[in-house]
Amino acid sequence: MKKVLLFALAMNLPMLAFAQQQPPQGGQGQFDPQKFQERKTRVLAGIDRRIDALQQAKSCVQQAQDPQALRACRPERREGDRGGKQPSN
């Protein structure tokens, strides 16, 4: 459960970084409706991708009948991303 929550948090980090961006400086911060719509479309597409990934992960976990099936629900980790754990050979 803890790993699923960490996965969900990691999926939201790009959105948090986006929310912290500062408005343009050196002027009135001209509002461009077309650029706004493009940005809004990109943000919504990113949110939809994260929702889809979380729904797939949730479905996989709900269907798991044993620890191996549950382990198979986790996305493959990159080589350097072991979460502080060493491989158990």
VMD Tcl script that draws the C-alpha trace (Angstrom):
set ca {
  {0.00 0.00 0.00}
  {2.85 2.35 0.88}
  {4.44 1.84 -2.53}
  {1.16 2.55 -4.31}
  {0.88 5.83 -2.40}
  {4.48 6.71 -3.25}
  {3.75 5.92 -6.90}
  {0.70 8.20 -6.81}
  {2.74 10.99 -5.23}
  {5.50 10.59 -7.81}
  {2.96 10.87 -10.59}
  {1.81 14.23 -9.20}
  {5.25 15.85 -8.80}
  {5.28 17.40 -12.31}
  {1.93 19.04 -11.56}
  {3.29 20.50 -8.33}
  {6.27 21.96 -10.17}
  {3.94 23.47 -12.76}
  {1.80 25.05 -10.06}
  {4.85 26.75 -8.52}
  {5.95 28.50 -11.71}
  {6.05 32.26 -11.43}
  {4.23 34.54 -13.90}
  {6.44 36.28 -16.49}
  {8.26 39.34 -15.16}
  {9.10 42.64 -16.84}
  {5.70 43.74 -18.02}
  {2.04 43.30 -17.43}
  {2.26 39.54 -18.03}
  {0.33 39.65 -21.30}
  {-2.46 37.09 -21.36}
  {-2.51 35.15 -24.63}
  {-5.75 33.13 -24.88}
  {-4.31 30.80 -27.53}
  {-1.21 29.97 -25.47}
  {-3.41 29.51 -22.42}
  {-5.60 26.99 -24.25}
  {-2.51 25.12 -25.51}
  {-1.05 24.96 -22.00}
  {-4.38 23.90 -20.55}
  {-4.67 21.12 -23.15}
  {-1.15 19.86 -22.32}
  {-1.84 19.91 -18.58}
  {-5.13 18.05 -18.99}
  {-3.46 15.44 -21.22}
  {-0.81 14.88 -18.54}
  {-3.47 14.51 -15.86}
  {-5.35 12.01 -18.02}
  {-2.15 9.96 -18.51}
  {-1.56 9.86 -14.75}
  {-5.19 8.91 -14.07}
  {-4.97 6.08 -16.63}
  {-1.73 4.80 -15.09}
  {-3.22 4.86 -11.59}
  {-6.42 3.12 -12.75}
  {-4.36 0.37 -14.40}
  {-2.25 -0.03 -11.27}
  {-5.35 -0.16 -9.08}
  {-6.97 -2.78 -11.31}
  {-3.81 -4.89 -11.27}
  {-3.57 -4.74 -7.47}
  {-7.26 -5.59 -7.05}
  {-6.86 -8.66 -9.30}
  {-3.66 -9.91 -7.62}
  {-4.16 -13.27 -5.90}
  {-0.65 -13.74 -4.49}
  {2.52 -11.75 -3.68}
  {4.07 -12.51 -7.08}
  {1.04 -11.12 -8.90}
  {1.10 -8.03 -6.70}
  {4.81 -7.55 -7.38}
  {4.09 -7.80 -11.13}
  {1.81 -4.74 -10.83}
  {4.75 -2.44 -10.09}
  {6.34 -0.73 -13.06}
  {9.87 -1.79 -13.90}
  {12.41 0.23 -11.98}
  {15.32 1.94 -13.63}
  {18.80 0.66 -12.79}
  {19.65 3.47 -10.37}
  {16.18 3.66 -8.81}
  {16.11 1.01 -6.10}
  {14.46 3.05 -3.36}
  {17.40 2.43 -1.05}
  {17.12 -1.37 -1.32}
  {19.86 -3.59 -2.62}
  {19.02 -6.53 -4.89}
  {18.56 -9.82 -3.05}
  {20.62 -12.37 -5.03}
}
mol new
graphics top color blue
foreach p $ca { graphics top sphere $p radius 0.5 }
foreach p [lrange $ca 0 end-1] q [lrange $ca 1 end] { graphics top cylinder $p $q radius 0.2 }
display resetview
